[in-house]
């Protein structure tokens, strides 16, 4: 997905959730149902929806206001309610509507899945938000906006260097995660093979596990 495609995707997701939670005649609407149904005609991955939902339901230095709340609704899906229309920046400007998109995109980049996925909601619960300085968040935001509009050709040399350093860091993290994943797969495969060998022995002896335990106790 290109930067422009990603920006368009977030705009469509935000438009969808805004429509079903808009205020009509002074009454706030609440969405009840499955997120996959709400976003059914938005052609994006589940991971993109998860990051988007996390960004609009959490406070971060990039997006300091929780825009929406999402609660589980039993087997029916989730309940989505708008909390705030936007936030005020340092210049006391009210950032609302599509002006929120760059901030939502930047906040979504902070999402780090840690397991603990809420069933049926499509929302991943994370333990904590990475801590970065205000200056780095502002720099990252400017870089996000620049690349979303022009690609890397539109950023400065220092921003390009930062982009490369960040990409290398993410690559190293991904490589470490893959190594950990491979070790865990290997560990489970060894256990499976041992269990299979035990099962083969039991079948050869025409015994089950309970009978073997009884025999060993003797």
Buried (B, 14 or more C-beta within 10 A) or exposed (E): EEBEEBBBBBBBBBEBBBEBBEEEEEEEEEBEBBBEEBBEEBEBEEEBBBBBBBBBBBEBBBBEBBBBBBEBBEEEBBBBBBEEBBBEEEEEEEBEEEEBBBBBBBBBBBBBEEEEEEEBBBBBEBEEBEEBEEEEBBBBBBBBBBBBEEEEEEBEEEBBEBBEEEEEEEEEEEEEEEEEEEEEEEEEEEEEEEEEEEEEEBEEEEBEEEEBEEEEEE
